[in-house]
Amino acid sequence: MASLLYRLGRGAFRHRRAVLAAWLLVLTAVVTCVITFGGTTNDEFTVPGSPAQTAMDTLKNELPSAADTSAQIVFAAPEGHHITEPQYVRAVSTTMAEADKAPQVVGVTDPVQSKVISPDRTAALGQVRYQVSRADLHDDSLTSLEKTTRPAKDAGLTVEVGGSAYGSGKSTGHTKELLGVAVALVVLTITFGSLFAAGMPLLTAITGVAVTLLGLSALTGVLTISSTAPSLASMLGLAVGIDYALFVLSRHRSQLATGMDTEESAARATATAGSAVVFAGLTVIIALCGLAVVRIPFLTVMGVGGAAAVFIAVGISTTLLPALMGFAGERLRPRPGSRAARREQAAHGSGQHGGHGARRTMGERWGRIAIRRPLLTLLAVLIGLLAVAVPARDLQLALPDNSSAPAGSSQRQAYDLVSEKFGPGFNGPLLVLADTSHAGNSQAATATLVKDLKTTDGVASVGEPQVIDHGEATVIQVVPKTGPSDQKTKDLVQYIRHEATGWQKQTGSEVSVTGTTAVNIDVSDRLASSLIPFALVVVGLSLLLLLLVFRSVVVPLKASLGFLLSVAATFGAVVAVFQWGWLASALSVTETGPVVSILPILVMAVLFGLAMDYEVFMVSRMREAHVHGAAPREAVLAGSCHASRVVTAAALIMFAVFASFVPGGSTMLKPIAFALAVGVFIDAFLVRMTLVPAVLALVGRAGWWLPKWLDRLLPDLDIEGERLSADRQKKGTDGHGPGLPVTVGGAFREDPR
């Protein structure tokens, strides 16, 4: 791998204009595709083959008006008045008549005529039915509906519009995300000691994100892509794009600081650091593509979109970045006597001589603290992470509804008003589909079903049965006493499904439960049941990949257990904030409750890849030192000395990028971004930079042990570039003058020629 990347990096350096032109051509192509094929995102969640989705598909064929989306108009009378007063009745009827003329509306239900009035007669609830699903609503359809409420408002009524036609709220803008980029620029400037060098990773990362987002936008015309997918891809692409470029560019400047030729340095940085980037990116891509095993289309698309962002980031880091190094030339070389040059020389002195006669770097000092009492360090980190993980036992999952929409929004106010006046169940009614084609008496079978539903625990009301045209099926609206995301609503759905067998034996009717609430419950159940199998797949992949790279038994086991600790602590922090309400106001969390269902499995996929990034960045430098004869503790210190600064910078950048999505993020994206920010912080600083050195120091040489029979079976990936360095020395084609240092797996020595 290193030899191939060496040739790729040198070729990109030499033919930098062609490489730049190629990426500009790619960017132009995706822009053209967006203009030609681009569509809109779709936030509907489906689980093909689930009971609710199967019933929904049947309902769409039998009675489309019941299966398509709908909106609610809530009318509330002024204090001291009733909604049934004549002037208010006229205002409500006029408003509903106007709503019936709104775009894409197929019908309305006047709450006064249908008597959908609150028990205290202060509010009425009207329904507006659309002829399309929520994804197919035009941008101005809901705006036009809201304008029809003017007659009721002029009469003095409080009117709010909500319902399933509204999503749970999208991102409020991307201005706050610029904070993450600003922090990244500051961190990179401090890391490199050069504003010019700091701008290069940002340029390549933004280019990769632009290509990814434009590509996803082009695919919206032919694929179902949720609005969260581009946000996730943007978040991942920006974070890993900066980190991967940082790792390669850091190695390049490190080599330049010791006098290496610019072309040779660019090629070697692409070969050595680039090998680690390719492997790290591969782990993220495999984990994200592994989301397809859950068999939920929207989650699969999110995973593939994120994987595409990482793939492009890897491609840019190994092609466009070396080309930009060629354009930059000597300007990237730290000036002799500069802080950056002294720091690099001190780092290499520490890596070779244990720090004698040179000022120890922060990474080396932190490594010495971690391994001074390795068992004590190990216990302290374990106890701390397990304590943070305790709240994870209370993790509750659900898909977002209008209860978690932004405070002050129309759909949120409508949700709260409906809950107050009618009960929370009216925000998420269930649809019971009864197939009476095999019943002896369809009317009697339906009457029996309605009677039993009315006496079922947890049911607030049962609507009038709506017979489908052919007369062999009936749709019954069932309103739970609890809200859409409440556990008792889920229990009610399960109870109706359990009783369906009894109803079929008694009446001959086949009963199924569907509707938006039931579909969301099935999505959450599928995600929850897939969590453990997916975790096993992810951990299994980490064991296999790390075994291939580091040729060690201890390193993969340690890395996998560390990943599980990071995940558990991350979930604990999420529960504390988004369910218990700790720091909720500071993080702009307007509503506490169940966490979005896709969070655990998505965070595990992303965090796994990022954890392996840091594992590779840290341990590869430790293994380089070990391979070249360093004792176990010295190898750990050498790795900490060389890699800690880069890992620290990378983690801070990732943390800043993810955290910047929290304040302005959508209801779905906010907890995911928070989880990733916390997960990165925990994994990088507590697990990889503290726990890993302690464990490797504790086990000593056993940390690099691999059975000989297994060593013969495994292919040698050579991500440190050992064979490359040996080949370059043997051929004598290092590309620089006599006496300049030659890189051997990250260590530096004088050229023997």
N, C-alpha and C positions, 0 to 999 in steps of 0.2 A: 504493500500500500504506500509506504513512504517513498519508494522509488518512482511509482506512478505519479504521486502528488508532486515530487521534486520536478519531474519533467513538465507537469502541468503548470506549476508556479513559475518555472523559468520561461516556458513558452508564453504565458500571459504577460510576464515582465517584458520580454523582447517584442511581442506583438501587441503592445498595450492599446494602440489605436484601433486595431481590429476587434479586440475584446470589448473595448468601450462602445464601439459601433454596434457590436452584436447585442449588447444589453439595451442600448437605445432602440434597436430594431424590435427587441422583445417588448419593450415598453410601448412602442408605437402600435405593435400588433394587438396587444390586449386593449388598448384604447379604442382601436378600430372595432374589435369584437364587442366591446361595451356598447358602442354606438349602434352596432348592427343587431346584436342579439339580446342586449340587456333587458331585464324585466324588473320585478319587485320581489322583496323578501316575503316569506310566508311563515308566520309564527304559530301555525296550527300544529298541535302535537298529536300524532297518531301512533298506534301500535298495531300493525297489521296482524290479524289472526286473534287478537284479544276479544273477549266476549262483548265488551262495549263497542269496539270498533266494527265487529261483524254485524251487530245489530244496527249500528249507525249507517253502515253501507246499505243494509236492507231498507232502512227507513228512507234513505236518499232516493232509492228507486221507487218506493211505494208512496211516500208522502214528502216530497222535497221541501215543502214549506215548513215542515216540522224539524227537518234535519239541518236546514241552513241556519245562519246566525240570526240573532235578534238583539234589539236594544230595549231598554226600559226608560220610561219617562215617569219620574216621581213628582207628584203634585202635593204640596203641603200648604194647608190653610194658615193664615196668620193666627197668632195666639188669641184664644178666646172665640174662635170661629170654627165652623165645621165645613168640610169639603163639599157637603151635600146642599149647602145653601145655593139658591137658584143662580146667583151671579157667577159663582164658582163652577157650577155644573155647566153653564153655557161656555165659560172660558176653557174648561177642560175639553168639552166636545169640539169646540172650534180648533183648539190646538191639535187634537188627534186627527181631525179632518185635514188640517194642513200637513201634518206628518205623513198622512197617507199619500200625499202628492210628492213627497221628497224623492230624490233619485234612488233607484234600485229597491224601493220599498214595494213589497208585494201585498201587504195587508197590515191592519192595525187592530188592536182590541181596545175599545173605549172602556176605561175602568168604571165609569158611572153606570153604563148600560150592563156591563158584565158583573157589576157589584164587587170589583176588586178594591175594596175600601178597608182601611185599617180599623181595628175594633173600636178605637175611640173616635172614629169618623173625622179625623183631622188630616188624613192623607189618602191619596188614590194612586194606584200603580197601573200605568198603561203599558202595553207591549207593542213594539214595532217589529214586524217580520220582514227580513230581506230575502231576496230570491237567489242570493249567492252566499258562499262561505265567507268568513271574516277575511281570509286572505285575498278574496276577489273584490272586496269593497273598494270603491274608488276613494282617493284621498279626500275628496270634498263631500262625500256622501254623509258622513257623520256631522261635518260642519253645517251642511244644509239642514240636517235634522235638528240641530241645536237652534238654528234660526227660526224654526217653526214654533218655538215655545213662547214667542213674543206675546201673543194674546193672553196667555195665562199669567205671564209676568206683569203685564199691564193691569190685570185685574187684582194684583196684589199677592198672588200665590208665589211660593218658593218652588222653583222647578229645577230639577237636576236630571241629566241624561247619562245613563250608564248601560250596564248589561254586558253580555258576552261579545257583542260587536266591538267592544273596546279591548285593546290589549292591556297588559298590566303596567304599561309605561315603558317608553324607550329612553335611551340615554338623553340627558338634557343638553348635550353638546360635548364638543371635544376640546374646549378651551382649557379645561383643567388637566387634560391629558398632556398638554404641553409642559406642565410642571415636571412630569417624568423625564421628558427630553432635556429640560433645563438642568435637572439634577444630574442626569447622565453626562451632560457636557461638563459640569463642574467636576464630577468624579474623574472623568477621563483626563481633564486638564491637570488635575492634581497627580493622577497616576503617571502620565507621560511627561509632565512638566513642560508641555508645549500645547498651545491652543491649535496650532496647525495640525499636529498629530491627533489631537482629540476630535477634530472635526471629521476625520476620515471614517471611523466606525459609525458615526451618526449618518454620514452620507450614504454609506453602503446599506445600513439598516433601513433607512427611509426608502431607498430604492427598492429593496426587497419587499417592504410592506406595500409600496405602491403597486408593484407587479402582482402581488397576491390579491389585494383588494379589488383591483381592476379585473383580475381573472375571475374572482368570485362573482363580481357584479355582472360579468358577461354570462356566467352560467345560470344566473337567476331566471333567465328566459327559458331554460330547458330543464332545470332541476329545482326541487323544493329546498330553498335555503332560508333558514331563520335569520332574523335580524341580529341575533347573538353571534352567529357564525363569523361574520366579518369582524365584529368587535373582538372576538376571541383570537382570530387570526392576526389582527392588528396588534393585539397585546403580546402575543407570542412572538410574532415576527420582529417586532421592535426590540423585545427583550433579548431573544437569542441572537438576533442579527448584530446587536451591539456587542454582546458577550463574545460571540465567535470571532468577530473582527478584532476585538480587544485582545483575545488570546493570541491570534496570529501576529498582529501588529506589535504586541509586547515582545514576542520572541524575536521579531525582526529588529526592533530597536535595541534589544539586549545584545544581539550579535553585532549590530553596527557600532555599539559603544565600545566593543573590543577590537574594532578595526577591520571587520570583514567587509569585503566588496559588496556593493548594494545588490547586484544581480544575484550573486551567490547567496546572500543573506535572505533575499526574498524567496528564492527557491527552497532553501533549507527550512525557513519558517513555515512555508506551505507544506513541506514534507513532514516535519516533526509536529508542530502545533496543529497543522492542518489535519494530520492523521487523527489526533485526539478530537478535533472538531467533527470530523466525519463520523467517528464512532459515537461521540456524544449525540450528534444530530440523529444518527440512526436509531439510537435508543428512544429518543423522543418520537420519531416518526413511527416506529413499530408500536409504541404504547398508544399513540393517538389512533393509528389505523386499527388497533386492537379493539377500539370501541365498537367496531362493526359486529363483534360477537354478541353484543347486547340485542341486536336485531331491532333497533329502533331507528327508523330512517333519519329523522332530524338530528339525532345524536351521531350517527354515522357521518353525516355531511359535516357536522361541526368538527369531528375528529379528523376527517380527511382534509378539510379546509385548514385546520391548524397544522397538520402534517405538511401540507403544501407550503405553508409559510416557513416552516423549519427547513424543508428541502431547498427552497429558494435561498434562504439565509446561508445554508452550507455552500450552495453553488456560488453565491456571490463572494463568500469569504475565501474560496479557493481559486477564483478566476478574476473577478473584478477587483478585489483588494490587491492581489499582486500587480495587476495592471496599474492601479493607482500608485502603488509603491514605485513603479517605474517612472510615472510622471513626476512624483515627488523627488526621487533621486536622493541626493545628499542632504536635502532639507530635513529628512527624518532622522539623520544621524545626530545624537546628542553632542552638543558642543563640548570640546575638552575642558574640563574643570567645572562644567555646569553641574547643578544638583542632580539632574537625571543621570549624567555620566558617572558621577561619584557613587550614586546609589547602585547602578548596575555593576560597577567594579567591586563595590563592597559586597554585593550579593554573591558574585562569583568567588570572591575571596572567602566568604563564609561557607559557600558550598564546598570548597576544596579543602580549606584549612581549619574548618571548625570555628572560624570567627576570630582567630588569633591575629592581633595586630590590626584589626579592622572593626569598625563600629558595627554592632549587630543590628540587623534589620528588625522591624517590628514583627515580621513573620517568624523569624528565628526566635525572638524573645517569647512570642506567644507559644511556639512549639516547645520551647524549653519548660515553660510553665506547665503545659499539658502533660509532658512526659516525666516531670520531676517526681510526681507521685501518681503514676498512671492508674493504679487501682482506685485511689481517692478521686481522681478526675472522672474515671468511668462511673463510679457510684453517684457522684454529685450530678452529672449530666442525666443519668438514668432516673434518679429520683425527681429531678426538676421536670423532665419531660413527661414522666408518668403523672406528676401532679397536675400539669397543664392539661393532660389528656383526660382527666377524670370526668369533666362535663360531657365528653363525647358519648357517654352511656345514655344521655337523654336526647340524642340526635333524632329529630323528627323530620320527615320528608314530605313534601307536597309541591305541586306545581303552582306558580303564582297566579293569583286572581286579583280582582279589583280592590280587595282589601289591602293589598300592598302597593297600590298605585300611588303616585306622588301626592302628598297632602295638598289639598286645595284644588286638585284636578276634578273635573266634572264627574268622571266615573267613580272616583274615590268618595266624593260627597254623596253621589247617588247610592253607592253601596252602604255607606253609614246610615243614610236616611231610611233605606229599605230595612236594614237590620233593626233600627230603632222603632219604626212604625209597624212593620209586618213580621219581623223575625229574620234571622240570618239565613234561614233555608231558602227564602225567596230569591236570594242572590245566586243560587245554584240548584234549581229544580232538576229532578231526575225524570227521565222519560221511560215508561214501562211499555214495551212493545209486546202485545199478545197476539200470537198467530192462532186464530180460532178456526182455521180451515178444517181441522180434524175434530172439532167439537160438535157434539150432537145438536146443541142449541147455542149459537154464537152470543145472543143477547144474555142468556142465562149465565153462560160462562164468564162474560164480561162483568155482569152484575156481581157474581160471586167474588171475582178478583178485586173489584172496587171495594166491596164490603170488607174483605180481609185486609186490604191495604190501609183502610181507614182506621182499623183497630191495631195496626202494627205499631210497636213502640218506636219512637223517633220520628213518626210521620206527623207533620203539622196539618197538612190538608191534601186532599186528592181532587184533581180537576175532573170536569166532565169528560167521559171517554169520547175520543174522536175516531169515528169509524172510517177506515180507508175505503176508497171508492168501490173496490170490488167486493167489499163486505166481509172479507175473510181475515181481517186483521184490525186491531184497535190500538190506538196510542193513548196512554193515560199519563197525565202529568202528576208527579208525586213531589210534594214540597217537604223536605226534611225540617226538623226543628233546629238543626245546627247548620253552620256554614259549610261552604264547599270543601275547605281544607281541614275540617274538624274530623277527628278520629271516629266520632259517633256516626258521621255521615258515611264514612267508609264501612263501618259495621252494618249500617242499614243496607247498603248495596250488597254486601256479602250475605245478609239475611234473606233478602229478596231472591237472590240467586240460589240460595240453599233451599228455599221453599218452592222454587219453580218446579221441582220434581213432583212435589205433592200436588200442586195445582194442575199439573199435566195429568196425573192419575185421576184427580177428582173431576176435572172439567174437560180434559182433552186439549187444553190450550198450551202452547209452548210460550213461555214467558221469558223475556230477557230485559236487561236494564241497560240503558244507553243515555246519551246526552253529554254535554261538555264535561260535567262534573264526573260522571262515571268513566269517561275516556281518560280524564286526567288521573283518576284513581288507578286505573289499569297501567298507565304509563309509570306512575310512581312505584307500583308493585313490581313491574318488570325490572325497573332500575334497581330496586332494593334487592331483589332475588339474584340479580346478576353481579352484585358487588363482590361477594366472596370468590366466585369463580374467576372474575376478572382480576382480583387481587392475586390469586394463585398464578394466573398467567403472567402477570407483570413481574411478580417475584421470581417466577421460574425463568423468565427472560433475563432478568438481571443476573441471576446465578450463572446462566450459560454464557452470556456476553462477557461478563467480567472474568469468568474462568478462561475464556479465549484470550482476552487482552492481557491479563496479569499473570496467568499461569500459576495460580495460587488457589488453595482451598479456603483459607481464612479470609482473604479479601472479599470474595463474593458473598460469603455468609455475613460478614460484618457490614457490608454495604446494604444488603437486603434488610437486615434487622434494623439498621440505622434508618432506612427508608420507612419502615413500618412505624418506628418511633416518631419520625417527623410527621407522618400522616395522622397518627393518633393525636398528637399534640395540636396539630392544625385543626382537626375536627373539634377538639375541645375548645379552642379559642373561638371558633365559629359559633358553637352552641352558646358560649358565654355572652357573645355580643348580639347575635341575631335571634336567639330564643330567650335568654335570660335578661337581655337589655343592658348589659355592662357596656359603658362607653357608647351607647347607641346614639345619643344626641350629638356627641363629638364626631361621629362618623356619618351623620345625616341619615341614620336608620329610623325611618318614620313609623315602622310597624314591626313588632316582634312576633314571632310565631314559627311555624315549620319552615325549614330551609328548602330551597329549590331542589327538586329531586335529582337533577343531573349533577349537582355539585360533587358528591363523594366520588363518583366514578370518573368524572372529568378531571377533578383535582388530582386524583391518584395517577391518572395517565400523564398529565402534564408534570406533576411534581416528580414522578419517577424519572422522566427524562432529564429534568433539571438536576435532580440529585445525582444521577449518573454523570452529568456534565462535571459537577464539582468533584465527584469521586475520581474521574479520569484526570482532571486537571491537577489534583493534589497527589494522587497515588502514582501517576505515571512518572512524576519527577522523583518521587521516593524510590520507585523501582529502577529508574535510570541510575541513581546513585548506588543502589544495592547491586545491580548488574556489574557495575564498574568497581566493585570491591569494598564499598563502604560497609561498616558494621551497622547492625540494625538501628541503633539509636542515631548514629550519624546520618544514615539514609533518611530517617524520619525528619531530622533537622534540616537536611539539605532540601528535601521536598517542601517543607514549610517555608524555608528561606526563599526559594525560587517561586513557589506557586501561590503563597498566601496573599501577596499583594494583588495578583491578578484575580484570584478567587474573591477577595474582599471587594475589589472594584466591581467585578461582575455581579456579585450578590447585591451590592448596594444599588446598582443600576436596575437590576431586575425588580428589586423591592420598590424602587421609586416608580418604575413604569407600571407595575401592577397596582400599587397604592394610588396612583393618580387616577385610576379608573373607578375608585370607590366613591368619591363625593358626587360625581355626575353620572354614575352608571345607572343602568336600568335595574329594576327589581331583580331580574334574573342575573345580571352581570355583577352587581355590587358584591354579593356574598362570595361569588367565585373569585373576583379580583382580590378581595380581602383574604380569602383562604390561600391564594397563591402567594400574596405578599408575605403573610405570616409563615407559610410553609418554606419559602425561600430563605427567609431570615433564620428560622430554626435549623433548617438542614445545612445551610452553608456555615454558619458561625458556631453552632453547638454540636452538630453531628460531624461534618466533614473536617472542620478546622480544629476541633477539640477532641471529640470522641475517637475519631480515626487515628490520630497520632498516639493517643493514650493506649488504644487496643494494640496497635502494631508494636509499640514500645514494650507492652506487657508480654506479648507472645514471643518477641525476639525473632530469631531466624525461622521459627515455625510459621511466621506470617507469610513467608515466600515458598513454603513447601508444596510440592505437587508430586503425586506418585509417578514413578518413571513410566509405567505403562500408559498412564493417562497423558503424560507429556508427549509420548510418541504418537498418540492418536490425534491430538489437537493440532490444527494448523497454526503456524506462527504468523500473526498479523503484523508484528514489528511496528507498532505505532510510535515507538521511540526513535525509529530510524537507525537502529544499530547496524543493520546490513548496509544501509545507504552510506553511513560514515566509513565503514570498512571498505566498501567498494570505491568510494571517492579517494581514500588514502592510497589504496592499492594502485589505482589508475593514475594518481597524481594529477587530477583534473579538478582541483578545488576552485579554480577560478579567481585566485587572488595571489598576490606576490608572496615570496618567501618570508617566513617569520611571522605571518599573520595567524591568529588562533583558528583552530579547527574545532567545530562542534562535534562532540561525540555523545549522542544521547542527552544533550543538555549540559554536559560538563565541557570545560574549555581547557585546551592545552596548546602549547606552541607547536607550530608546523615543523616537522622534523626535516624538511628539505633545506 
